């Protein structure tokens, strides 16, 4: 929950910053603290999800740990580039993770989706 709250805080600050064009320009960086909240919040969420999966199923999701580390490493970069570019960078990293997981686990998802169909095919009307 803390990761979601931190990400929301960072996103709110980015949107407030870029919407106030009387004071700021779109090419200005927002700063390190809001980017740390946004990037750190997403990293914290990913790590919490990894910890939850490991606790329950003893399975470590390496790609999420790597992406969380990458997000932490990108905080200084995000604090130095324009706010919308930093938001775009975060979005690109997360879309990349989602695409990787969609491709990597597509066969498993397909098996899970059709597991009930296979069980129904094995059941005969006689019981």
C-alpha positions in Angstrom: 0.0 0.0 0.0 2.9 2.4 0.8 4.3 1.9 -2.7 0.9 2.8 -4.3 0.6 5.9 -2.1 4.2 7.1 -2.9 3.6 6.6 -6.6 0.3 8.5 -6.4 2.0 11.3 -4.6 4.8 11.5 -7.2 2.2 11.4 -10.0 0.2 14.2 -8.4 3.2 16.4 -8.1 4.2 15.8 -11.7 0.7 16.7 -12.9 0.5 19.8 -10.7 3.9 20.9 -11.9 3.2 20.5 -15.7 -0.3 22.0 -15.4 1.0 25.3 -13.9 2.6 26.8 -17.1 2.5 30.3 -15.7 5.3 29.4 -13.3 7.0 26.4 -14.9 8.0 25.3 -18.4 7.5 21.8 -19.7 11.2 21.4 -20.3 12.0 22.0 -16.6 12.9 19.0 -14.3 10.6 18.6 -11.3 13.4 17.6 -8.9 14.7 14.6 -7.0 12.2 14.2 -4.2 9.0 13.8 -6.3 10.8 11.5 -8.6 12.1 9.4 -5.7 8.5 9.2 -4.4 7.1 8.1 -7.8 9.9 5.7 -8.9 10.5 4.5 -5.4 6.8 3.8 -4.9 6.7 1.6 -8.0 9.9 -0.2 -7.0 8.5 -0.7 -3.5 5.3 -2.1 -4.9 7.2 -4.5 -7.2 9.4 -5.7 -4.3 6.4 -6.2 -2.0 4.8 -8.3 -4.7 7.9 -10.4 -5.1 8.1 -10.9 -1.3 4.4 -11.9 -1.2 4.9 -14.5 -3.9 8.1 -15.8 -2.3 6.4 -16.1 1.1 3.4 -18.0 -0.3 4.9 -20.1 -3.1 8.6 -19.9 -2.6 9.0 -18.5 -6.1 11.3 -15.5 -6.8 10.3 -13.3 -9.7 13.7 -12.2 -10.8 12.5 -9.8 -13.6 10.5 -7.8 -11.1 13.5 -7.5 -8.7 15.7 -6.4 -11.6 13.1 -3.8 -12.7 12.8 -2.5 -9.1 16.6 -2.1 -9.0 16.5 -0.3 -12.3 13.9 2.1 -11.1 15.9 2.9 -8.0 18.9 3.5 -10.2 16.9 5.8 -12.6 15.8 8.2 -9.8 18.7 10.6 -10.3 18.1 10.6 -14.1 14.4 11.2 -13.6 15.2 14.1 -11.3 17.3 15.8 -13.9 15.0 15.4 -17.0 11.7 17.2 -17.7 8.9 16.0 -15.6 6.8 14.5 -18.4 9.9 12.8 -19.8 10.4 11.2 -16.4 6.8 10.0 -16.3 7.3 8.7 -19.9 10.4 6.8 -18.8 8.7 5.2 -15.9 5.8 4.2 -18.2 8.2 2.7 -20.7 10.0 0.6 -18.1 6.7 -0.7 -16.7 5.3 -1.4 -20.2 8.5 -3.3 -21.0 8.1 -5.4 -17.8 4.4 -6.1 -18.6 5.3 -7.1 -22.2 8.1 -9.4 -21.0 5.9 -11.1 -18.5 3.1 -11.4 -21.1 5.4 -13.2 -23.5 7.2 -15.3 -20.9 4.2 -16.6 -19.1 1.8 -16.8 -22.0 1.9 -20.6 -22.1 1.2 -20.9 -18.4 -1.7 -18.5 -18.6 -3.2 -20.5 -21.5 -3.0 -23.7 -19.4 -4.6 -22.1 -16.4 -7.4 -20.6 -18.5 -8.2 -24.0 -20.1 -7.7 -26.1 -17.0 -11.4 -26.3 -16.3 -12.1 -27.2 -19.9 -9.8 -30.2 -19.7 -11.4 -31.4 -16.4 -14.9 -31.1 -18.0 -13.8 -33.2 -20.9 -12.6 -36.0 -18.6 -15.9 -36.1 -16.7 -18.4 -38.5 -18.3 -22.2 -38.2 -17.9 -22.1 -41.4 -15.8 -20.1 -39.7 -13.2 
